[in-house]
């Protein structure tokens, strides 16, 4: 019997929801941690990138590819209609998937198990194979059907991790807020990061008095 080992492999999907800086930073941190990243981007991400990123989407992707090479790891990009991708099958093992940011439409389709794109199919594979699936919605306020879809996914094993940064690490920049959420995502993937101070560690402020 041969046991295959190797570097960790995580799929990251970007949708057109606001919050793309979270997704880009997540890919940066995973690559810097030596993780192989399989990247999927929905067709409308380029428009979100133009509004939210300092560089256009092609330049951002080129920069991430260079970072992967510099770190000695791999960034693989997958077309959303490429069902020949390994991500479409449970027999091709990955260590989990993150949809960051996750639009409410994508979240609803994952909850329904429609699987009409590679992104949706890859998420469905994680659910059926009981692999980590982290969804990072960035929407406010939330309607009842949004909450119902989140509850349905949570009951099926997904982690619903909204982009809700804390403030106890005393952020001074937008990047500090982004890193808070990215660190929490990495925690749920089992990827150790120390992007921001953790509660109760170092110079973190004391906890509130019990009442």
C-alpha positions as CSV (number, residue, x, y, z in Angstrom):
1,X,0.0,0.0,0.0
2,X,1.3,3.4,-1.0
3,X,0.4,6.5,1.1
4,X,0.5,9.7,-0.9
5,X,1.5,12.9,0.9
6,X,2.2,16.4,-0.2
7,X,1.4,20.0,0.3
8,X,-2.0,21.2,1.3
9,X,-4.4,22.1,-1.5
10,X,-7.4,24.5,-1.0
11,X,-9.9,25.9,-3.5
12,X,-10.7,29.6,-3.3
13,X,-13.7,31.1,-5.1
14,X,-14.4,34.7,-5.7
15,X,-17.9,35.9,-6.6
16,X,-19.1,39.3,-7.6
17,X,-20.2,40.3,-4.1
18,X,-18.5,43.3,-2.5
19,X,-15.6,42.3,-0.4
20,X,-13.1,41.1,-3.0
21,X,-10.1,42.5,-1.0
22,X,-10.9,39.7,1.5
23,X,-10.6,37.1,-1.2
24,X,-7.4,38.5,-2.7
25,X,-5.7,38.7,0.7
26,X,-6.8,35.2,1.5
27,X,-5.0,33.9,-1.6
28,X,-1.9,35.9,-0.7
29,X,-1.8,34.4,2.8
30,X,-2.4,30.8,1.7
31,X,0.3,31.0,-1.0
32,X,2.7,32.5,1.6
33,X,1.9,29.6,3.8
34,X,2.9,27.1,1.1
35,X,-0.6,26.1,0.2
36,X,-1.5,25.1,-3.4
37,X,-4.5,27.3,-4.3
38,X,-7.1,26.4,-6.9
39,X,-8.8,29.6,-7.9
40,X,-12.2,30.1,-9.4
41,X,-13.6,33.5,-10.2
42,X,-17.2,34.2,-11.4
43,X,-17.8,36.1,-14.6
44,X,-18.6,39.4,-12.9
45,X,-15.5,39.5,-10.6
46,X,-13.7,41.8,-13.1
47,X,-16.3,44.5,-12.5
48,X,-16.0,44.2,-8.7
49,X,-12.2,44.3,-9.0
50,X,-12.4,47.6,-10.9
51,X,-14.4,49.1,-8.1
52,X,-12.5,47.7,-5.1
53,X,-8.9,46.8,-6.0
54,X,-6.0,49.1,-6.6
55,X,-5.3,47.2,-9.9
56,X,-7.4,45.6,-12.6
57,X,-8.2,41.9,-12.3
58,X,-5.5,40.7,-14.9
59,X,-2.8,42.6,-13.0
60,X,-4.0,41.2,-9.7
61,X,-3.9,37.7,-11.0
62,X,-0.4,38.2,-12.5
63,X,0.8,39.4,-9.2
64,X,-0.6,36.4,-7.3
65,X,1.0,34.1,-9.9
66,X,4.4,35.7,-9.3
67,X,3.9,35.3,-5.5
68,X,3.1,31.6,-6.0
69,X,6.4,31.2,-7.9
70,X,8.3,33.1,-5.3
71,X,6.9,31.0,-2.5
72,X,7.6,27.7,-4.4
73,X,3.9,26.8,-4.5
74,X,1.2,26.7,-7.2
75,X,-1.8,28.9,-8.1
76,X,-4.1,27.1,-10.5
77,X,-6.9,29.0,-12.2
78,X,-10.0,27.2,-13.3
79,X,-12.7,28.3,-15.8
80,X,-16.2,28.3,-14.2
81,X,-17.5,26.0,-17.0
82,X,-14.6,23.5,-16.9
83,X,-16.2,20.4,-15.5
84,X,-13.1,18.3,-16.4
85,X,-11.4,20.1,-13.5
86,X,-10.4,17.9,-10.6
87,X,-12.5,20.1,-8.4
88,X,-15.6,18.6,-10.0
89,X,-15.0,15.2,-8.5
90,X,-14.9,13.9,-5.0
91,X,-12.2,11.4,-6.1
92,X,-9.7,14.3,-6.5
93,X,-8.9,15.1,-2.9
94,X,-8.6,18.7,-1.7
95,X,-8.3,20.1,1.8
96,X,-11.3,22.3,1.6
97,X,-12.8,25.3,-0.2
98,X,-13.6,28.9,0.6
99,X,-16.0,31.2,-1.2
100,X,-14.8,34.6,-0.3
101,X,-16.6,36.9,-0.9
102,X,-19.8,34.9,-1.3
103,X,-22.8,36.5,-2.9
104,X,-26.3,35.7,-1.6
105,X,-27.1,34.3,-5.1
106,X,-24.2,31.9,-4.9
107,X,-25.0,31.0,-1.3
108,X,-28.6,30.2,-2.3
109,X,-27.4,28.0,-5.2
110,X,-25.0,26.1,-3.0
111,X,-27.8,25.5,-0.5
112,X,-30.0,24.2,-3.3
113,X,-27.2,22.0,-4.7
114,X,-27.8,23.2,-8.3
115,X,-24.2,22.6,-9.5
116,X,-24.5,24.4,-12.8
117,X,-21.0,25.9,-12.7
118,X,-17.7,24.5,-11.5
119,X,-17.8,26.8,-8.5
120,X,-21.1,25.4,-7.4
121,X,-20.1,21.8,-8.2
122,X,-16.9,22.2,-6.2
123,X,-18.8,23.5,-3.2
124,X,-21.2,20.6,-3.5
125,X,-18.3,18.1,-3.6
126,X,-17.0,19.5,-0.3
127,X,-20.4,19.1,1.3
128,X,-20.9,15.5,0.1
129,X,-17.4,14.5,0.9
130,X,-17.6,16.2,4.3
131,X,-14.6,18.4,3.6
132,X,-14.3,22.0,5.0
133,X,-16.5,24.5,3.1
134,X,-16.2,28.1,4.4
135,X,-18.6,30.7,3.0
136,X,-17.8,34.4,3.6
137,X,-20.9,36.4,2.9
138,X,-20.7,40.1,2.7
139,X,-24.2,41.5,2.7
140,X,-26.3,43.7,5.0
141,X,-29.0,43.6,6.1
142,X,-29.9,40.0,5.8
143,X,-33.4,39.0,4.7
144,X,-35.2,35.9,6.1
145,X,-34.4,33.8,3.1
146,X,-30.7,34.6,3.3
147,X,-30.7,33.4,6.9
148,X,-32.7,30.3,6.1
149,X,-30.2,29.4,3.3
150,X,-27.3,29.9,5.8
151,X,-29.0,27.7,8.4
152,X,-29.5,25.0,5.8
153,X,-25.9,25.1,4.8
154,X,-24.7,25.2,8.4
155,X,-26.8,22.1,9.1
156,X,-25.1,20.4,6.1
157,X,-21.6,21.1,7.5
158,X,-20.6,24.4,5.9
159,X,-19.0,27.1,8.1
160,X,-20.8,30.4,7.6
161,X,-18.2,33.1,8.4
162,X,-19.5,36.5,7.6
163,X,-17.0,39.3,6.9
164,X,-17.5,40.8,10.4
165,X,-14.1,42.0,11.7
166,X,-13.6,42.4,15.4
167,X,-12.0,45.5,16.9
168,X,-10.3,44.1,20.1
169,X,-7.0,44.0,18.1
170,X,-7.3,47.7,17.8
171,X,-7.1,48.0,14.0
172,X,-5.5,51.1,12.5
173,X,-6.0,50.4,8.8
174,X,-8.5,48.8,6.5
175,X,-5.8,46.1,5.9
176,X,-6.0,45.3,9.7
177,X,-9.7,44.7,9.4
178,X,-9.3,42.5,6.3
179,X,-6.6,40.5,8.0
180,X,-8.8,39.8,11.0
181,X,-11.4,38.0,8.7
182,X,-8.7,36.2,6.7
183,X,-7.1,34.9,9.8
184,X,-10.4,33.5,11.0
185,X,-10.9,31.8,7.7
186,X,-7.5,30.3,7.9
187,X,-8.2,29.0,11.4
188,X,-11.1,27.0,10.0
189,X,-8.9,25.6,7.2
190,X,-6.3,24.5,9.7
191,X,-3.7,27.0,8.3
192,X,-1.8,28.7,11.1
193,X,-1.4,32.4,10.6
194,X,-0.6,35.3,12.9
195,X,-1.8,38.3,11.0
196,X,-3.4,40.2,13.9
197,X,-3.1,39.7,17.7
198,X,-5.5,37.1,19.1
199,X,-7.8,37.6,22.1
200,X,-5.9,37.2,25.3
201,X,-2.5,37.1,23.7
202,X,0.3,39.6,24.0
203,X,-0.9,43.1,24.3
204,X,-4.6,42.4,23.7
205,X,-6.8,44.3,26.1
206,X,-8.3,42.5,29.1
207,X,-11.6,40.7,28.7
208,X,-14.8,42.2,30.1
209,X,-15.8,41.6,33.7
210,X,-18.2,38.7,34.1
211,X,-21.8,39.7,34.9
